[in-house]
Amino acid sequence: MSKWTENRLVFWGGLGAFIAGLCCFTPLLVWGLAALGLAAFSAYLDGVLFPLLFLFVAMVLIGLDRARKRRGEAACDVSPGDAGA
C-alpha cells in the first residue's frame, strides 16, 4: 500500500478540522455569507460547525490509531529466526 492510501483518513480529517476550526474561530465564514447576501444563516453556523469540527478531529484520531496498530503489527511480523541474522 502507498503512503497516501494509508494516511488518507488522517489527511482529510486534518484538512477538514483545519477548515472547520478556521470557520468556527474566525469571522471568515460570516464575512463570506454577508458578501453573498446570506448573513441570516450565520445564526445557525455554530450548530453545524462544531459537530463538523468534532467529526474531523475524530477522523484524525481514528486514522492515527489505525496507523499505530499497523506499525505494531508490522513489527510483530518479524520471525524470531530473522532477528539474529
N, C-alpha and C positions, 0 to 999 in steps of 0.2 A: 504494500500500500504506500502511496505517496504521502508526503508530509501534509499536503493540502487536504487530502481525504481524511486523515487522522485528526486534523485540528480545525475542521470547518465549524464545528459546534462552538468552539472557543472563539474563533474569528467572528462569526456572525453574532454571537451573543455579546462579545465585546463591542462590536460596532453598534449594535442596537442599544446597548446600555449607554454608550457614549452619546449617541444622538438623543435618546430619551432623557438622559441626565442634562444635556445641554438645553433641551426644551423645557425641562422641569425647573431648572435653577437659574435661567436667564429669561429675559422677556423676548427672546428671539422669535418664538412661535407666535406670541401675542402681536408683535410688530408685523409679522408676516400676514397674520389673519386680518389685522387692521388695514394693511395695504391692499388686501384683496376685497375689503368691504365685508368681511365676515367676523368682525370683532365680537359679535354677540355669542359666538361659540367659545370664546375664551373662558367663559364661566365654567365650562364643562371639562376643561383640559386636565385638571388635577384628577378627576375621576377616571381618565383614560391613561394619562402619562405615568402615574405612579404604579399602577398594576403592570404596565408595559416595562417599566424600569426593573421591577422585581422579577418579572419573567425573564428578561435578558440577563440579569445577574445570575439567576438560577441556571440558565443555559451555560454560562461561563463556568459556574461551579461544577455542574454535571460533566461538562467537557473535560475540565481539569481532573476530575475524579476518574473518569474513564482513561485518560492518558496515564495517570499514575498507576492504575491497575494493569494497563498494557505493559508498562515498563516493568512492573513487578512480575508479570507472567513471563516476559522475555528473559528476565534474569533467572527464572526457575527452569527455563528450557535447557540450560547447560547441564550436561550429564556429569556425574562425579568423575568419570574417567577422563573427561576433557579438561578438567581444572588443573590437573598435574602436568599436562603435556605442554 
